[in-house]
Amino acid sequence: MQAFRKVWLTALVAAVLVSLAPVQAETTWAKVKAKAAGAKDYTVLYKYDGPSGVFDFDYRFAGDKVRTEITAAPKDASRRGTILVFDKSWAADKIRAKTGGGMIVRNLSHKDVTGKPFYQSLFGMIIKQASALGAPKVKAAGDKTLFTFGSGASTYKIWANDKAEIVKTERKDGRELEVREFLTHNWDTSPSMGF
């Protein structure tokens, strides 16, 4: 019985010590920023739910070219299959969109384009928006790291995996909530960028 009590007490002490040890985050904000900035190109599939609607995107970034395809639009099926292409060599201030009704061109200042990733790096945009709210609070969240920027009505939460890849974001600006959930990441694969 004494031996059992000693083993049990040792296990209890070990559990208490482990729970008191500081939790280590899987990655750092510097690594997340470096991952995004260091890629010559990338492709991600992601789900978006926010003020602009609910969509699934196939998003491709390659420096001066961006291709975004709406692969699902549960609340507006007519948008499914729309492809938006920004190619700086074609026009530095416009994007083209191929829809079921044909081709349309929008200036970067158009309300459907401004502040969106259709003409800029999606991860670069996220990092810039979050960093504008100051330094993050960092904590481990299971096998992810959670970076929380801002407080109150303006907050930006970013979850990253141990590869320093952003896997989810939640941006709250006043009463509006914008959520992106990233399903895949492909880095430096020279993706197809046309229609």
C-alpha positions as CSV (number, residue, x, y, z in Angstrom):
1,M,0.0,0.0,0.0
2,Q,2.9,2.4,0.8
3,A,4.4,1.8,-2.6
4,F,1.1,2.6,-4.3
5,R,0.7,5.8,-2.2
6,K,4.3,6.9,-3.2
7,V,3.6,6.3,-6.9
8,W,0.3,8.1,-6.7
9,L,1.9,11.1,-4.9
10,T,4.7,11.2,-7.4
11,A,2.2,11.3,-10.3
12,L,0.2,14.0,-8.6
13,V,3.2,16.2,-8.0
14,A,4.4,15.7,-11.6
15,A,0.9,16.7,-12.9
16,V,0.8,19.8,-10.7
17,L,4.3,20.9,-11.9
18,V,3.4,20.4,-15.6
19,S,0.2,22.4,-15.1
20,L,2.2,25.3,-13.5
21,A,4.8,25.4,-16.3
22,P,4.3,28.1,-18.8
23,V,2.5,27.0,-21.9
24,Q,4.7,27.3,-25.0
25,A,3.1,28.7,-28.2
26,E,3.7,26.6,-31.3
27,T,5.1,29.5,-33.3
28,T,5.8,33.3,-33.1
29,W,4.3,36.3,-34.8
30,A,7.7,37.0,-36.4
31,K,7.7,33.5,-38.0
32,V,4.1,34.0,-39.3
33,K,5.1,37.3,-40.9
34,A,8.3,35.8,-42.4
35,K,6.4,32.8,-43.8
36,A,4.0,35.1,-45.7
37,A,6.6,37.6,-46.8
38,G,9.1,34.9,-47.9
39,A,6.9,33.2,-50.4
40,K,7.3,34.1,-54.0
41,D,3.7,32.7,-54.5
42,Y,1.1,30.7,-52.7
43,T,-2.3,29.1,-53.2
44,V,-4.9,28.7,-50.5
45,L,-8.4,27.3,-50.3
46,Y,-10.5,29.1,-47.7
47,K,-14.0,29.7,-46.4
48,Y,-15.2,33.3,-45.8
49,D,-18.1,34.4,-43.7
50,G,-18.5,38.1,-43.3
51,P,-20.2,41.4,-44.4
52,S,-19.6,40.5,-48.0
53,G,-21.4,37.2,-47.8
54,V,-20.5,33.5,-47.4
55,F,-18.1,32.1,-49.9
56,D,-15.5,29.4,-50.6
57,F,-12.4,30.7,-52.4
58,D,-9.5,29.3,-54.4
59,Y,-7.0,32.1,-54.0
60,R,-3.7,32.4,-55.8
61,F,-1.0,35.1,-55.2
62,A,2.1,35.6,-57.3
63,G,3.6,39.0,-56.7
64,D,2.0,41.3,-59.3
65,K,-0.7,38.8,-60.1
66,V,-3.7,37.6,-58.1
67,R,-6.4,35.1,-59.1
68,T,-9.5,34.5,-57.0
69,E,-12.2,32.0,-57.9
70,I,-15.5,31.7,-56.0
71,T,-15.9,27.9,-55.7
72,A,-19.0,28.0,-53.5
73,A,-21.6,30.7,-52.6
74,P,-24.4,29.1,-50.6
75,K,-26.4,32.4,-50.3
76,D,-26.0,33.5,-53.9
77,A,-25.4,30.5,-56.3
78,S,-25.0,32.9,-59.2
79,R,-21.6,34.0,-57.9
80,R,-20.2,30.4,-58.0
81,G,-17.6,30.1,-60.7
82,T,-16.8,33.8,-60.8
83,I,-13.0,34.4,-61.4
84,L,-11.3,37.7,-60.6
85,V,-7.9,38.4,-62.0
86,F,-5.5,41.2,-61.2
87,D,-2.4,41.4,-63.4
88,K,-0.4,44.5,-62.9
89,S,1.2,44.2,-66.4
90,W,-2.3,44.4,-67.9
91,A,-3.5,47.3,-65.7
92,A,-2.1,48.5,-62.4
93,D,-5.4,50.0,-61.3
94,K,-8.0,47.5,-62.4
95,I,-9.2,43.9,-61.9
96,R,-11.1,41.8,-64.4
97,A,-13.9,39.5,-63.4
98,K,-15.3,36.7,-65.5
99,T,-18.8,35.8,-64.6
100,G,-21.7,33.8,-66.1
101,G,-22.8,37.0,-67.8
102,G,-19.4,37.8,-69.4
103,M,-16.4,39.9,-68.4
104,I,-16.5,43.1,-66.2
105,V,-13.7,45.4,-65.2
106,R,-13.5,47.2,-61.9
107,N,-11.1,50.0,-60.7
108,L,-9.3,49.2,-57.5
109,S,-11.2,52.1,-55.9
110,H,-14.6,50.3,-56.5
111,K,-16.5,49.5,-53.3
112,D,-16.5,45.7,-54.2
113,V,-12.7,45.7,-54.5
114,T,-11.2,48.2,-52.0
115,G,-9.8,46.6,-48.9
116,K,-10.2,43.1,-50.3
117,P,-7.5,40.6,-51.4
118,F,-8.5,40.6,-55.0
119,Y,-5.4,42.7,-56.0
120,Q,-3.1,42.2,-53.1
121,S,-1.5,39.5,-51.0
122,L,-4.2,38.0,-48.7
123,F,-1.8,37.2,-46.0
124,G,-0.1,40.6,-46.4
125,M,-3.4,42.3,-46.0
126,I,-4.3,40.3,-42.9
127,I,-0.9,41.0,-41.3
128,K,-1.2,44.7,-42.1
129,Q,-4.8,45.0,-40.7
130,A,-3.9,43.1,-37.5
131,S,-0.6,44.9,-36.9
132,A,-2.4,48.3,-37.1
133,L,-4.1,47.3,-33.8
134,G,-0.7,47.1,-32.0
135,A,1.3,44.1,-30.6
136,P,-0.5,40.8,-30.2
137,K,-1.3,38.9,-27.0
138,V,0.0,35.4,-27.6
139,K,-1.3,32.1,-26.2
140,A,-1.3,28.4,-27.0
141,A,-4.6,27.1,-28.3
142,G,-4.3,23.4,-28.5
143,D,-1.8,22.6,-31.3
144,K,-2.2,26.2,-32.7
145,T,-1.0,29.6,-31.5
146,L,-3.6,32.4,-31.1
147,F,-2.5,36.0,-31.7
148,T,-5.1,38.5,-30.4
149,F,-4.7,42.1,-31.6
150,G,-6.7,45.1,-30.2
151,S,-9.6,44.9,-27.7
152,G,-13.2,45.8,-27.3
153,A,-15.1,46.6,-30.6
154,S,-11.9,46.3,-32.7
155,T,-10.2,42.9,-32.4
156,Y,-8.3,40.7,-34.8
157,K,-7.7,37.0,-33.8
158,I,-5.3,34.9,-35.9
159,W,-4.6,31.3,-35.3
160,A,-1.4,29.8,-36.8
161,N,-0.1,26.2,-36.9
162,D,3.4,25.0,-36.0
163,K,4.5,25.7,-39.7
164,A,3.7,29.4,-39.1
165,E,0.8,29.2,-41.5
166,I,-2.4,31.2,-40.8
167,V,-5.2,28.7,-40.4
168,K,-8.1,31.0,-39.2
169,T,-8.8,34.6,-38.7
170,E,-11.6,36.5,-36.9
171,R,-11.8,40.2,-37.4
172,K,-14.3,42.2,-35.5
173,D,-14.8,45.9,-36.5
174,G,-17.7,47.4,-34.5
175,R,-20.6,44.9,-34.8
176,E,-19.4,43.2,-38.0
177,L,-17.5,39.9,-37.8
178,E,-15.4,38.6,-40.6
179,V,-14.1,35.0,-40.4
180,R,-11.7,33.2,-42.7
181,E,-10.9,29.5,-42.3
182,F,-7.9,28.2,-44.4
183,L,-8.2,24.6,-45.6
184,T,-5.0,24.2,-47.6
185,H,-1.7,26.0,-48.1
186,N,0.6,25.5,-51.1
187,W,3.8,27.6,-51.2
188,D,6.1,28.4,-54.1
189,T,4.3,26.2,-56.7
190,S,4.0,28.6,-59.6
191,P,0.2,28.4,-59.8
192,S,-1.8,29.1,-63.0
193,M,-3.0,32.7,-62.8
194,G,-5.3,33.2,-65.8
195,F,-9.0,32.6,-66.5
